[in-house]
Amino acid sequence: MRVTITLLALFIIVIMLISIRHEDKTRSAVPDCVDLRAAVWLRYQTSKGEVYVHLYLVKDYKNASQVPMLYVVVEVKEHNCAHTYSGYLFLHNRTMIDEGLGWYKFPLQIPRGLQVEDHVLLYSNLDFKITGYRILDISLDDGRRYSLKCLVLRRGEDIMFFDSFSGVFIKGDLRIGERKLYAMLKGTNLVWRTEQYRFHVDWYKLREYAKEMNNTIVGGVKVIVKSIGRSVLGRDIYAFILNIEGSYAAVVLGGVHGSEIVSSTVSMRLVREFLEYKELLKLLASNRMKLVVIPMLNPDGVEAGKIMPEDYFLLYSRANARLIDLNRNFPYRLSYTGGESRACTLIHSEIHPLPEPEVKALMKFLLTIDNMVFFMDIHSGALTKVVIYPLGVRGLDYLMRDLAENVASVIQYDCAFTGPIGQSYWWVYGALKRPALLLEVYRGEDSYFEIYNPSNEEEIENIVQEVVKVLRYIIDNKEFIMRYLEKLSEQR
């Protein structure tokens, strides 16, 4: 077993080196990663039979590698014959180790965010060019129907159609080993949430907004957008800084759990709210307040959740690409009552937790912020709208309790406290000794997505205004907070 793990680790190193050497410089600067997860299956109908694709979690996943991977099984059925192929798929760069498939570059999902004239590597590093778009209407075996906007990829006589929302291969020429088959998607457990995402932000929308707003001046207030680090699969984690010259700072965090996309949507709209209304910009400037918003700490979870099967939506979109719950991964008095010691659980944290790349990036960034008077982490899915505050730091608890109760009164939320189980706000409170709250802003019903996320404009806007009220209260009371923190520091 140890020999197998060692060989697998060596394969990973080779794959990473080769992928760097073969980097496609003609392609847009988007992460070349895979957002499918274990338990996903796809069935393609061909002129001669069927192709089944099954994705599995690698056995001994945690011990084998820090690089997320899947075990892929491809079954080709033609008339009375069947051929089975398998291999390992590395999610961070879409490369495979297989026998007979010829899929060095995984051809069943391409990166999102690509445009016409961009190039994509498929199979054994074959260069395909995106030549246009086409709307395809597909009907699946279970009766579901989708109308998908697809990218058209061509190379010589080969033509392939990929859904632009998910990156999934829909139909076209599919090469498997020496075979070339014309395949069409007819069955899958994936669920397209295109309608729900009309109201919500994904990482690609966030990236475009970050490019648009970086280094701009709005209403006399300077806006800076910076990447504070990258996710496991290589996506930038953006921080929007409004009024960068401000002497004090309030920090808002969203998207710790990818399943709670409303937190990212509200966070990004919060930035727009402040930039569109002069009154709010004047409020920042006149109070020497800097507003820092990190809308999406877990972009890999967000992207996975866009098409995850219903039964696996919460499991794979809540965690990052390594199946770690980031809100059980912050290293402050981490209690194992709040996490599990194995993968594939909803609140997984490792037995000896080292911060994940996303958590490390946030911690390092927050340490650079001077005079942070407030930190707020936005979540959803609790049974009620509630302000949650930490208790357990001598001298700071009095301020924290009063602050939480006053904030809850302002927005008419319930109020509760918790102990440390690896959450972001507990690390800020306990390690940095700064006021920190967690807001549970929404609870729905029906599907997992709808339990955690509203699918209407009015509800989202109401939540944005509630968060604005919280920030107004903090800004009005910043001097009191700072005096309290300075007095506490002197006593220590």
Buried (B, 14 or more C-beta within 10 A) or exposed (E): EEEEEEEBBEBBEEBBEEBEEEEBEEBBEBBBBBBBBBBBBBBBBBEBBBBBBBBBBBEEBBEBBEBBBBBBBBBBBBEEEEBEBBBBBBBBBBBBBBEBBBBBBBBBBBBBBBEEEBBBBBBEEBEBBBEEEEEBEBEBEEEEEBEBEBBBBBBEEBBBBBBBBBBBBBBBBBBBBEBEBBBBBBBBBBBBBBEBBEBBBBBBBBBEBBEEBBEEEBBEBBBBBBBBBBBBBBBBBBBBBBBEEBBBBBBBBBBBBBBBBBBBBBBBBBBEBBBEEEEBBEBBBEBBBBBBBBBBBBBBBBBBBBBBBEEBBBBBBBBBBBBBBBBBBBBBBBEEEBBBEEBBBBBBBBEEBEBBBBBBBBBEBBEEBEBBBBBBBBBBBBEEBBBBBBBBBEBBBEBBBEBBEBBBEBBEBEBBBBEBBBBBBBBBBBBBBBBBBBBBBBBBEEBBBEBBBBBEEEBBBBBBEBBBBBBEBBBEBBEEBBEBBEEBEEEE
